[in-house]
Amino acid sequence: MAAADLDTRAQIHDLVVHFYREIVFDELLGPVFGEVAEVDWATHIPKLIDYWCRVLLGHPGYDGYVLGTHQHVHALETLTVDLFDRWYSLFVASLEEGWRGPMADKAKAHAARMATVLAHRVAGIDWAAPEPGATGRIVGAPANLR
């Protein structure tokens, strides 16, 4: 069976749930989301689904403030290059496990832009997504992404 694209709310839901399940159990990001940010997943997951539906499908509904949320977390624990690298590598790995097509490509590009902007504006880091096939940059990433 061919991989689906992220062209429905159901597909976006599945990606968000899959990706953040990886985050929760990740040794580097899990504590940041669970212990530092104290994310309430029952509230956060629907907001994330709305966010990605707005970005990819143009749906209304997301009313959050991405920058402010991340500034709050950074004030509690410094966001580092390693955290941005891991977040992006897990996002790409989750995406590539089940989705292919123009919207999946758009999601990957948007995630890279979003992480770049947040790293710069929140943490003062000049971060950029690794080039496809780059080696040695993503600290603590699964072996297939190093």
C-alpha positions in Angstrom: 0.0 0.0 0.0 1.3 3.4 -1.0 1.8 6.1 1.7 -0.9 8.7 1.9 -0.4 12.4 1.8 -1.4 14.8 4.5 -4.4 16.1 2.7 -7.1 15.4 5.2 -7.7 16.2 8.8 -7.6 12.5 9.6 -4.2 12.1 8.1 -2.9 15.2 10.0 -4.4 13.8 13.2 -2.6 10.5 12.7 0.8 12.3 12.1 0.4 14.5 15.1 -0.5 11.6 17.4 2.3 9.5 16.1 4.9 12.2 16.3 4.1 13.4 19.8 3.9 9.8 21.0 7.6 9.7 19.9 8.3 12.9 21.8 6.7 11.7 25.0 9.0 8.7 25.1 12.1 10.4 23.8 15.0 10.6 26.4 15.9 14.2 25.4 12.6 15.8 24.5 10.3 13.9 26.8 11.4 15.6 30.0 11.2 19.1 28.3 7.6 18.5 27.3 6.6 16.5 30.4 8.5 18.0 33.3 9.4 21.5 32.2 6.5 22.6 30.0 4.1 20.2 31.8 2.1 19.7 28.6 -1.5 18.7 29.0 -1.7 16.4 26.0 -5.5 16.2 26.1 -5.6 19.9 25.4 -2.4 20.2 23.4 -2.9 17.5 20.7 -6.2 19.1 19.4 -4.4 22.5 19.2 -1.6 20.9 17.2 -4.0 19.2 14.9 -5.7 22.6 14.3 -2.3 24.2 13.7 -1.3 21.7 11.1 -4.7 21.8 9.4 -4.4 25.6 9.1 -0.8 25.4 7.7 -1.5 22.5 5.3 -5.2 22.8 4.4 -6.0 26.4 5.1 -8.6 25.4 7.7 -9.6 28.0 10.3 -9.5 27.1 14.0 -6.0 27.5 15.4 -5.7 30.5 17.7 -2.5 29.9 19.6 0.6 31.9 20.0 3.5 29.7 19.0 6.3 32.2 19.9 5.0 33.0 23.4 4.6 29.4 24.4 8.1 28.6 23.4 9.5 31.7 25.1 7.9 30.5 28.3 9.5 27.1 28.0 12.9 28.7 27.2 12.6 30.8 30.3 12.3 27.6 32.4 14.9 25.6 30.5 17.3 26.8 27.8 16.3 25.5 24.4 19.4 24.2 22.7 20.6 23.2 19.2 20.3 19.5 20.4 16.7 20.0 21.2 15.9 21.6 17.9 17.8 18.9 16.0 16.0 16.1 17.9 12.6 17.7 17.4 13.1 18.1 13.7 14.7 14.6 13.2 11.7 13.0 15.0 9.3 15.0 13.0 10.9 14.0 9.7 11.2 10.4 10.7 7.5 10.3 11.8 6.4 12.0 8.5 8.5 9.6 6.4 7.1 6.6 8.1 3.6 7.1 6.7 3.2 10.0 4.4 4.4 11.1 1.0 3.3 13.8 -1.4 3.0 17.6 -1.8 1.4 18.2 1.6 4.0 15.9 3.3 6.7 17.9 1.6 5.0 21.2 2.7 4.8 19.9 6.3 8.6 19.1 6.3 9.5 22.5 4.8 7.2 24.3 7.3 8.6 22.4 10.3 12.1 23.4 9.2 11.1 27.1 8.8 9.2 27.1 12.1 12.2 25.5 14.0 14.6 28.0 12.4 12.5 31.0 13.4 11.8 29.7 16.9 15.5 28.9 17.5 16.5 32.4 16.4 13.7 34.4 18.0 13.4 32.4 21.3 16.9 31.1 22.0 19.1 33.3 19.8 20.4 30.3 18.0 21.2 30.2 14.3 19.7 26.8 13.6 18.9 25.4 10.2 17.5 22.0 9.2 20.2 19.6 8.2 20.4 18.9 4.4 18.9 15.6 3.4 21.6 13.0 3.7 23.7 15.1 6.0 25.7 13.0 8.5 26.9 13.6 12.0 24.7 16.6 12.9 21.6 15.3 14.6 22.7 14.5 18.2 21.0 11.6 19.7 18.8 10.9 16.6 17.9 7.4 15.6 20.8 5.8 13.8 19.1 6.0 10.5 18.9 9.8 10.8 22.6 10.4 11.8 
